[in-house]
Amino acid sequence: MVSQFDIIYVTTKGGPGSTTLNLPMFLYKAATLENNYGKANAVGVVQIVLGLVLVVLIQQLFREKKEIREGK
């Protein structure tokens, strides 16, 4: 999702309306256009925390599958 920021920004700048507004585009607009750095920072921190939780869950899932295959 983060890698799509440049494509969306160059082609539509998040418009029309907010149809192509993803999280990185929302952060950019909140910080630069609205000058609301607190909101952008809070959303960015939540995004990082959710990403870390997702990584941990995926690692546990693969670890369990590996243990089942190895018979442990």
Number of C-alpha atoms within 10 A of each C-alpha: 8 9 8 11 19 12 11 17 15 9 9 14 17 19 12 9 9 12 9 16 19 15 16 20 21 17 20 17 18 18 16 11 10 11 12 14 16 11 14 21 14 12 17 16 12 12 14 12 12 12 12 12 12 12 12 11 12 12 12 12 11 11 12 13 12 12 10 10 9 8 7 7
